[in-house]
Amino acid sequence: LQIDVFPTREEASAAAADEVEALLRKKDSVNLGLATGSTPLPFYRELVRRHREEGLSFAQMEGFNLDEYEGLPPEHPESYDSFMQQQLYAHIDARESHLLPGIYQNAEEACRAYEEKIVEKGGLDWQLLGIGGNGHIGFNEPGSPVDSRTRRIELDERTRRDAVKQFGTLEKVPLAALTMGIGTILEAKRIVLMAWGAGKAGILQKALQGPVTAEVPASFLQTHGNVRILIDEEASQG
Ligand code: F6R
């Protein structure tokens, strides 16, 4: 695991943006696995800035998001679909954005279709991840096996409590989500995990230096040969 510590999250995010820019300049087709939440905000800001100020084109980029809350239509303000539109897609010229649905008839069918789409497009070149307080990546909560695929999952109590600041009350936080699996994520050619602030230091240390275990799903990243961890000083103090 390559671990790079930066003084600020903005500088770390610029390093991630450099990787994406290099891919866009090199390849005719770039599939990015994307995350939501507070962690990637400065990264998306930097991509949008490069598009606006430096003319960086995303015309050959397709994005595949990690997860979506069950029960939220795309236009719901807390859906990850809305988040991605607001933070990224409304401001750049990406070729296509793919998200798991919040509303569906059949979860298995929706998840299988998503996996097929990723394969059909040639796989993920670059996957962005944040880390949950319980060590989740995507919504792969503790207990998620290394070979798990895209599926429906019930959210942990901890994850739902962390989402109260967005939804207002615990009752409004969805009980379940669709998420790419650990196995799906580990098939990405390159993985970049970002984390900021002292609140992430403890779980990062467990995930990066502790035993590889389903109890800390991010620990499975230790088994992938091409992972980069981008963190700020505070997150490095674990
Ligand atoms: C988001 C996702 C989650 C978050 C994690 C950290 O699409 O899949 O794993 O990356 O919960 O969230 P923040 O960045 O809000 O601390």
Residues whose N, C-alpha, C, O or C-beta is under 5 A from the ligand:
A	BS01	F6R	A35 T36 G37 S38 T39 L66 D67 L129 G130 I131 G132 H136 I137 G138 F139
